[in-house]
Amino acid sequence: MQALRERILRDGKCLEGGILKVDSFINHQMDPVLMKSMAVEFVRRFASLDINKVITIEASGIAPAIMVGYLLELPVVFVKKKKPSTMENMLSAQVFSFTKNTTYDVCVCRDYLGPGDKVLFIDDFLANGNAARGIVNLVRQSGAELAAMGFLIEKAFQHGGDGLRAQGIVVESLAVIESLDNCRIMLRE
């Protein structure tokens, strides 16, 4: 998606250790016009899928997932990173966070994810694929069906997308980063 690619090159910042900072327009301060454009592109790419729910993981996936859900007129479920004291009937999985260098339990209530659900997962980044694998685990536990996964930005050099695609999962990324070597942002054409 050209608008996202241009924005990454203009406003993205590369940090040591393979980190791409897009907090000025995606995951801290948000550009709602860009967010809508990205959601429209996801809707176009996933138009042929039979889905009845959009799922994401807090926190940075919520904004794009809400936009996609709004356009598709579908409910959006976000997987929580901390178990609320009020949650019952819970499914959980462990996820390692590359950015935070910690493992945490993610959870979702079975009332909102279960057999009969055909879900589209939307998130901001696909790097090593840890969060995505946690979602795959939760979807399988619930008896739901994972129709596809959509990411705003994929860091191809961390190979998370390769692992998901090898499992037969449909994965679409709006921008693909080939390399962040020497803090230079190299996008896939």
C-alpha positions as CSV (number, residue, x, y, z in Angstrom):
1,M,0.0,0.0,0.0
2,Q,1.8,3.1,-1.3
3,A,0.4,5.6,1.2
4,L,1.7,3.5,4.1
5,R,5.0,2.8,2.5
6,E,5.6,6.5,1.9
7,R,4.6,7.4,5.5
8,I,7.0,4.7,6.9
9,L,9.9,6.2,4.8
10,R,9.0,9.7,5.8
11,D,8.1,9.4,9.5
12,G,9.2,6.0,10.6
13,K,12.3,5.8,12.8
14,C,14.7,2.8,13.0
15,L,16.2,1.9,16.4
16,E,19.0,-0.6,17.1
17,G,17.9,-4.2,17.4
18,G,15.5,-4.2,14.4
19,I,12.9,-2.0,15.9
20,L,10.8,0.3,13.6
21,K,9.1,3.2,15.4
22,V,5.9,4.3,13.8
23,D,4.4,5.9,17.0
24,S,3.9,9.2,15.3
25,F,1.1,7.8,13.0
26,I,0.1,4.3,14.0
27,N,0.6,3.1,17.6
28,H,0.8,6.2,19.8
29,Q,-0.4,9.2,17.9
30,M,-2.7,7.9,15.1
31,D,-3.5,9.3,11.7
32,P,-7.2,8.4,11.3
33,V,-7.2,9.2,7.6
34,L,-4.3,6.7,7.0
35,M,-6.0,4.2,9.4
36,K,-9.2,4.4,7.3
37,S,-7.2,3.9,4.1
38,M,-5.5,0.9,5.5
39,A,-8.8,-0.6,6.6
40,V,-10.3,0.0,3.2
41,E,-7.4,-1.9,1.7
42,F,-7.9,-4.8,4.1
43,V,-11.6,-4.9,3.2
44,R,-10.6,-5.1,-0.5
45,R,-8.1,-7.8,0.1
46,F,-10.4,-9.9,2.3
47,A,-13.6,-9.3,0.4
48,S,-14.1,-12.9,-0.7
49,L,-13.8,-14.3,2.8
50,D,-16.7,-15.6,4.8
51,I,-16.1,-13.9,8.2
52,N,-18.4,-12.9,11.1
53,K,-15.9,-11.4,13.5
54,V,-12.7,-9.4,13.6
55,I,-10.2,-10.2,16.3
56,T,-7.1,-8.4,17.5
57,I,-4.8,-8.1,20.5
58,E,-4.4,-5.1,22.7
59,A,-3.3,-2.4,22.4
60,S,-1.9,-1.3,19.0
61,G,-4.1,-3.7,17.0
62,I,-7.4,-2.2,18.3
63,A,-7.5,0.9,16.1
64,P,-7.0,-0.8,12.7
65,A,-9.3,-3.7,13.8
66,I,-12.1,-1.3,14.8
67,M,-11.8,0.5,11.4
68,V,-12.0,-2.9,9.6
69,G,-14.9,-4.0,11.8
70,Y,-16.7,-0.8,11.2
71,L,-16.4,-1.0,7.4
72,L,-17.5,-4.7,7.4
73,E,-20.2,-4.0,10.0
74,L,-18.8,-6.9,12.2
75,P,-18.1,-7.1,15.9
76,V,-14.5,-6.7,17.0
77,V,-13.0,-8.8,19.8
78,F,-9.7,-7.8,21.4
79,V,-7.6,-10.3,23.2
80,K,-6.5,-9.0,26.6
81,K,-3.0,-9.0,27.9
82,K,-4.1,-9.1,31.5
83,K,-6.9,-11.2,32.9
84,P,-9.7,-8.9,34.3
85,S,-11.1,-9.9,37.6
86,T,-14.5,-10.0,36.0
87,M,-13.7,-12.4,33.2
88,E,-15.2,-15.8,33.4
89,N,-15.2,-18.7,30.9
90,M,-11.7,-17.8,29.7
91,L,-9.3,-19.1,27.2
92,S,-5.6,-18.2,27.5
93,A,-2.3,-18.7,25.8
94,Q,1.3,-17.5,26.4
95,V,2.9,-14.9,24.2
96,F,6.5,-13.7,24.1
97,S,6.7,-9.9,23.4
98,F,9.8,-9.1,21.2
99,T,9.5,-5.4,21.9
100,K,9.1,-5.8,25.7
101,N,11.3,-8.9,26.0
102,T,8.8,-10.6,28.3
103,T,6.3,-13.5,28.3
104,Y,2.7,-12.8,29.2
105,D,-0.7,-14.6,29.2
106,V,-3.3,-13.4,26.8
107,C,-6.9,-14.2,27.3
108,V,-10.4,-14.0,25.8
109,C,-13.8,-14.9,27.0
110,R,-15.3,-18.0,25.3
111,D,-18.6,-16.0,25.1
112,Y,-17.0,-13.9,22.4
113,L,-14.9,-16.5,20.5
114,G,-16.3,-19.9,19.8
115,P,-17.5,-22.6,17.4
116,G,-19.2,-21.0,14.4
117,D,-17.0,-17.9,14.5
118,K,-15.0,-17.3,11.3
119,V,-12.5,-14.7,12.3
120,L,-10.1,-12.2,10.6
121,F,-7.1,-11.2,12.8
122,I,-5.8,-7.7,12.4
123,D,-2.7,-6.3,14.0
124,D,-0.2,-3.5,13.6
125,F,3.1,-5.5,13.3
126,L,4.1,-9.0,12.3
127,A,7.7,-9.7,13.3
128,N,8.6,-13.0,14.9
129,G,4.9,-14.0,14.8
130,N,4.6,-14.6,18.6
131,A,1.4,-12.7,19.1
132,A,-0.1,-14.2,15.9
133,R,0.8,-17.7,17.1
134,G,-0.9,-16.9,20.4
135,I,-4.0,-15.9,18.5
136,V,-3.9,-19.1,16.4
137,N,-3.7,-21.1,19.7
138,L,-6.7,-19.2,21.2
139,V,-8.8,-19.6,18.0
140,R,-8.1,-23.4,17.9
141,Q,-8.9,-23.7,21.6
142,S,-12.2,-21.9,21.0
143,G,-13.3,-24.1,18.1
144,A,-13.5,-21.0,15.9
145,E,-12.0,-20.8,12.4
146,L,-9.2,-18.5,11.4
147,A,-10.0,-17.1,8.0
148,A,-7.0,-14.9,7.6
149,M,-4.5,-12.5,9.2
150,G,-3.8,-8.9,8.2
151,F,-0.9,-6.8,9.4
152,L,-0.2,-3.2,8.7
153,I,3.6,-3.8,8.7
154,E,5.5,-7.1,8.3
155,K,9.2,-7.3,9.2
156,A,10.0,-10.1,6.7
157,F,13.6,-10.4,8.1
158,Q,12.2,-11.8,11.4
159,H,10.3,-14.6,9.5
160,G,7.1,-14.7,11.5
161,G,5.1,-14.5,8.3
162,D,7.0,-17.4,6.8
163,G,6.0,-19.6,9.7
164,L,2.4,-18.6,9.5
165,R,2.2,-19.1,5.7
166,A,3.9,-22.5,6.1
167,Q,0.9,-23.5,8.3
168,G,-1.4,-22.6,5.4
169,I,-2.6,-19.4,7.1
170,V,-3.6,-16.6,4.7
171,V,-1.5,-13.6,5.6
172,E,-1.7,-10.1,4.1
173,S,0.6,-7.3,5.0
174,L,0.2,-3.7,3.7
175,A,3.9,-2.9,3.9
176,V,6.8,-5.3,4.1
177,I,10.1,-4.3,5.6
178,E,13.0,-6.3,4.1
179,S,15.7,-5.0,6.3
180,L,16.5,-2.5,9.0
181,D,20.2,-3.1,8.8
182,N,22.4,-0.1,9.8
183,C,19.1,1.6,10.7
184,R,18.1,2.0,7.1
185,I,14.5,1.2,6.3
186,M,14.4,-1.1,3.2
187,L,10.9,-1.9,1.9
188,R,9.9,-4.7,-0.3
189,E,8.7,-3.5,-3.7
